């Protein structure tokens, strides 16, 4: 992959990263009342939303790893 292709791929990855971050920020958190009823502090999301959050976070990590690979 030449420099220009790397730059275009990096830009695309950054766009994907931003899309994933935006999706992550739109996932609703539990209300303060619901969070306070929870046994652990980490229960900020409903089980369904937590699954989405974990998938998006994993995707963000994959994008970061790919960015690091192409920067070498």
N, C-alpha and C positions, 0 to 999 in steps of 0.2 A: 504494500500500500504506500503510495507516494505521499508527500506532505500535504498536498491539496486534498486528497481523499481522506487523509487522517483528520484534517481540519473540518471537512464537511461532516464526517462521521462523529467527531467530537461535538460539533454544533447540534447534530441530531440527537445525540445522547443527552446533551444538556436540555434540549426541549422535552425529551421524554422524562427526564428527572423532574423538571418543573411541572409537567402534567401530573406525575405521580404525587408530588408534594401537594399540589392543589387538591387532588382527590383525597389525599390523607387529611387535609385540613377541613374538608367538607363532611367527614364522617362525624356524626354527632356523638358527643360524650354523654355519659350519664349525668343526671342532675347532681348537685351537691348533696341533696338529701339521700339519693340513691347511693352515692359514693360513700357517704358516712355510715350507711347500713352494711357496707361490705366488710368482709373479714380482713382483706388486705388493701393496702394503699394503691396497689397497681391496678385494681379493678376500676378503670376509668371508662371503659367501654362495655357495652352489652356483649355477650358471647358471639353473636353474629357479627357485630361491628369489629370486635377484637380480631376475628379471623381475617377480615378485610384489611385491617391495620397491619397485621403481621405479614400478609401477602405483599402489601405495598412497601413496607419497610424492607422486605427481602428483595423486592425489585429495585429499590433505591440502592441497596448494597451491591447488587449485581451491576448496576449502571456505574457506580463508583469504581468497582473493580475493573470494568471494561475501560473506563477512562484512564485509569492508571496504566493498563496494558498498552494502550495506544500512545501514551506519552513517553514510553521508554524507547 
